[in-house]
């Protein structure tokens, strides 16, 4: 509604009431105006009514929502299901032009405007997260692997002689497959063990650059976000190597935008709490919280007391946590072998050929509450004790005070489900 419609409404409803409503409407419009002028995240989040009003206003700017529209082209915004239309606020047409996803679509001014605002807000978020020098960015509907593949294919035009990508090992299939899909040969650099942490082998990276020759290398492909005890790659040192040899540096920063500003909040509100609770749990179960200070997101707990059963207990732990609705944890047995795109990785999921022990991962993430941590610790503790009791209460080597007679409350139904899932977990791990 605009000023004319509000004025017309005064003939039907008290002018005082209408003017009050008009002012309320202007407060919504003022927020929209600030967003369009500044292109930055508002200091105070919008309420749902403002968001819905804005989205509906954008939708009526698209030609498929014009009253009396007659669309006869091959690119018209049509939808068969009213449910789907409502779910997307009738923003049906799409954005971009042929060959340019960022171009304004003449038939979809509203959708194009929403796309421009989205990219602008994302740029602001990246700057707030600790990268103030970033110049531009855009959102595309692809996940990590395809994003990396597109980066490598783009670099191919700049480095036509290149055939190799140097890659400090991170056991995530999409990262490896992205290089293969783009038509390049990954050169895997094994990590080095420093204390409990797995870190970038800078000497090996530079030696491989010298061996292959800079012109034959498309880029160095590093990673920031990973599961402990693997820690983020040494980005600054790798950047120096890239600069010295004139090689591009592609950083897989999936989930990493939160590492600066947002992760600071996580560490103050939740990361320390999870770390402390896991440390207490580990000591109570004759395990150890791995010391990985260079990984500010993920934590790892040793599973040495389950190793003596040839990893059966380790795998069973993963199944038990799953049946008890504990999501997000990763149980990593010793010695898994996985072949990805023809390349065989030993010790897969542990980011190295031979990590000293099996372990379990847990992470502090945005939105996690103390109640989540407490429930996770309770269920993990019960699972660890249940497995040891099931394994005939065998004594644990090196642990003199191990209580072989502890009484544990075991849910019979859950245990049956654990045994069914055990073989499934073993198959998926291999």
N, C-alpha and C positions, 0 to 999 in steps of 0.2 A: 504494500500500500504506500502511496505517495501523499503529498500534501493535498492534492485535489480530492483524493478518495477520503482522506480524513475529514476534510471540510464538508464533503457531501454527507458523511456519517453524522455530522453535528445536527442535521435536520431530523435525525431519527433517535439519537441518544444525546443526553446532556452534553453540551460543548465542554464543560469542565472535565467530564470523564474522558471524552475523546482526546482532549489536549494532553491529559495525563498519559493516555495510551501512546500518543504520538511521541512524547518525550521518552517513554520506555523503548519505543521502536528506535529512536535516534541513538540511544545508548548502544544498541546492537550494531547499528550502522557505523558508529564511531569506531568500534573495535575493528570492523571490516576495513574501514578507511585507513586506520593505522597499519594494519597488516599489508595492505596494498602499497602504501607509501614507503614503509620501511623494509618490507621483505624479510623481517627477522622474527624469531620466536617471541611471542608476547611474554612479558615478565609474569603475568598471571594467566593461568590456563583458562580457556573459554568454557562456559557452561554448555550443556548439550543443546539448549534451545538456540543459542547463537550459532553453533556449528550446523545444526540442521537448517536453520534459516539461510545461512550462507550457501550451503550445498544446493538447496532448492533454487536459490537465485542463480547460481551458476548453471544448473541444469536447464533452466528455461532459456538460456543463451544459446543452447545447441539447437541446430536446425531440426533435428528429429522431434523436438518438443514444441516447435512453433505451431500455433493454432492454424489449421488449414494447410499445413505443409504437404507438398506433393513431391516426394523423393523418388526419382526414377534412375538414379545412378547405381553403380555397382558397390559404392561405399556409402551406404545409408545406415543410420542407426536404427536397426529393427530388433525387436526381441519378442519371442513367442510367449514367454512366461511373465505374467504380471508380478509374480513373486520375485523373480530375478530382477525385474525393472525396479521394484521398490527397494530391494536390497542394495542396489547401486544408485539410489536416488535419481534414477532415470538418466544417469550419465552414461549413455549407451554408445555414442558415436565413436570415440577413440581420438587419438592425437596424432600429430606428425604428418609428414608428406612422404611420398615415395623416396626412399633413400636417406631421409633425414628425420629421425624420431623427435628431434627437438624443434622442428619447424611448427609454426602455427597452422592449424587446420581451419580453413575458412568456414566449413560447415559446423565447426564445434568450437566456437569462441569460449564458451564456458569451460569445457574440458581442457582446452589449451591454456586458459588462464590458471586453472587448478594445477596443471603440470608445471607451469612457470613458477607458481608460488611454492609448490612442493620442492623443486630444485633449489629455490632461494632459501627456504627454511633449512634444508639439509646442509647447504653451504654454511649457514650460520651455526648449526649444531656442530659441524666438523671443526669450525674455528673455536667454538666454546670448549670443545673437547681437547684442545691443545695443539691445533695445527693452524695458527693464524695466517700463515703465508699461502694457504691453498687459494687458487684463483677461481676455479669453477668445478662443478660436479653435476651429475644428472642421475636420476633414478631410472633403472631399467628392470623389467620383470624377469630377471635371471638370477640364479643362485651362484655360489662361489665358483664352481668348476667352469661354467660357461663364461662368467665374467673374466676369469683368468685366461681362458682360451681366446676370447676377443682381444685381450691385451697383447697376447703373444702374436696373434695374426696381424695386429696393427703394427707391431715392431718389425715384422717380417719385411714390410715395405722399406723400412729404414736400414735394415741390415740383411740384404739379400744373400750374402755369403754365409750367414750364420746357420748352424745346424744343431748346436748344443745349448742346453739350459743348465746352469749350475744350480743345484738344489740341496741345501742342507736338509737332511732327512726329517720329515714329519709324517707320521703314519696316518694320513688321511687320503683315502682313495681319490677323491675329486681333484685334489692338488696334482697328483701324479698323472691322472688321466687327462687333465687339461693340457699338459705338455705334449702327451702322445697324440691327442686329438688335433692339436694345432700343427702336427707334423714335425716335431722336434725330438731330439734324443736327450732324455734327462741324464744328467751326470750326478749321481747320488753321492753326497758328502756325509759320511758317518759323523755323528755327534761325539763329543768327548765327555767323559764322566769327570766332573769336578765336585767332590764331595758326594752328595746325593743327586746333584743336578746334572742334566744333560744339556750341554751348551755347544754353540757354534764352533767348529774347528776352523778358525781363520787361516791358519797356516796351510791347511789342506785345500781350502778354497783358492787361496792365491797361487799355490803350487799348480793347481789344475788349470787356472787361467793361463799361467806361463806355459804349461805343457801343451794346451790346445791352441793357444793363440787368441788374442782378443777378438779378431775379426770373425772367428768361427763360433763365437759365443753370442747368442741372442741377448741373454741377460742373466743376472743372478736373481733367483727366485727365493725370497725369504718369507718367514712367517712370524706373526706377532702373537696370535692367540693359540694356546695349546694346553694340553693336559699335563699337569705335573707327573713325574719329575722333569719332563721336557720343559724348558723355559723359552721365552721369546728369543729369537735370533738377535745377535749383536748387530743391530741395524746401523748404528753410526760407523762402526768399524768396517762393515760390509760396504757402506756408502763410500767410504774413503777408497776402498779397493776399486769400486766401480768408477769413481772419478779418476783415479790414477791410470786406469787402463781404458777409459772411454767406453765403458759397458753400461747399458741401462740397468736399473735396479727396480724390479717389480716386487712389491711387498703385498703378500696376502694378509690383509688386515681385517678379515672376517671376524665379526664380534669385537673388534679391537677399538672401535670408536669410543666405547665406554671406558677405556683403560686410563684416561687422564682425569677428566672432571668427574664422570660418573663413578669410576672406580675409586676415586678419593672418598666419595660418599659411602660406597659399599664398605670400604676398609674401616671407616669411622662407625658405621651403623651395624655391620654384620660379619665382615671377613674375619676380624679378630675374634669374634665370638665363636664362629665355626671352628677356627683354628684351635682355640682353647679347649672347646668341647671334644674335638677329635683327639687332641693330645691326651686328655684325661682318659678317653675311651681306649686309646692305644696302650697306655700304661696299664690299665686294668685288665687288658687282654694279652699282655706280654708282647705287644707290637710296638711300633715306633712311627711317629709322624715324621715323614721325610722333610728335611730342611731344604726348601726351595724358595729362598727369599726373592729371587728374580722373577718369579711367577706370581703376580698380584691377584690372580683370579682363582686358580685351581690349587687344590691340596691333594696330597697322596699319603695313604696309610699302608704300611707294610703288611703283608699276609704271610710272614715267615712260618707262623705256627701251623698254617695250612699247607705249606710247601711239602712237608714230610709225607703227605699223602698223594704225592705225584700229581698235584694240581687238580685232583678230583674235588677236593674241598673248596678250592678257589673258584672253580666253575660253578659248583653247587651254590656258593654264596651269591653269585650273580643271579641265579634262578630264584633263590629264596627272596632276595630283595625285590625282584620283579613281581613275584606273587603277592608281596606285601605292599604293593603300590608305591615303592620307592623308585622314582624316576630320576634320570640324569647322572647316576653314578656309572662308572665304568670299572669292571673288574678285569685286571690284566694278568693272565697266567704267564709262566715262563715258557719260552721256546716255541711260540706259535710261528708257523710258516705260512705265508700268504703270497700268492702270485697275482700281481696286478699288471695288466697289459704286457704280459710276457716277462716282467721283472720279478724275481723272487726276493721277498723281504723275510729275513730271519728275525725272530723276536718281534713280529708284527704287533702293533699297538703300543709297544714300549719305546719306539723311535730309535732303537739301537739293536745290534745283533744279540747282545747278551747283558741285559740289565741284571744286577745282583739278586733281585728278589721279585716275587709277585707282589702286586699292590692294588689298591682300590682308590679311585679318584672321586672327589666331591668338589663342588664349586659354589662360591658365594655369588649370587646373581641379583640383579635389580629386582626388587619386589619380594625377596625372601624375608621372612620374619623369624623371630626367635622361636616361635612355636614350631615352625618348619624344621629348624635345626634340632630342637629338642626331640621331636617325633622321629626324625631320621636317626639320631644317636640311639634312641631307645630301641628302634627296630634293628639297627645294625648290631648293637650289643647282643640282643636276643639271638640273632642269626648266627653270630660267631660262636656263642656258647652252645647253641643247638647242634651245630655241625660237629663240634668237638665231642659232644656227648654221643652223637650218632656213631662216631668213629671209634666205638668201643672204649671210650675214655682212655685212649692210649696216652702214655706219658709223653711230654714234649721235651725233646733233647735240650739241655741247657737251662731248663726251668725247674728248679728244685721244689718250689712251693706251689706247683700247679695243683689245683683242687680237682681231683678226679671224681668227686662225689657231689658236685654241685647239682642242685635241683632246679630244672628249667621247665617252665610251662610251655608245652609244645602243642600247637594247634594241629590236630590229626589231619584235618582236611587240607590244610596248607602244605603239610609235608607230602601228601600224595601228589599234590599239584607240582611241588618242587621236583619230584622224581620224574614226572612226565616232561617237565621243561628242561631237565638237565641235559638230555641228549640233544635237544634243539639248540641249546646255548653252545654246546660243544661243536655242533655242526656249523653254526653261524660264525663262531670264533675262528674256525679253520678255513 
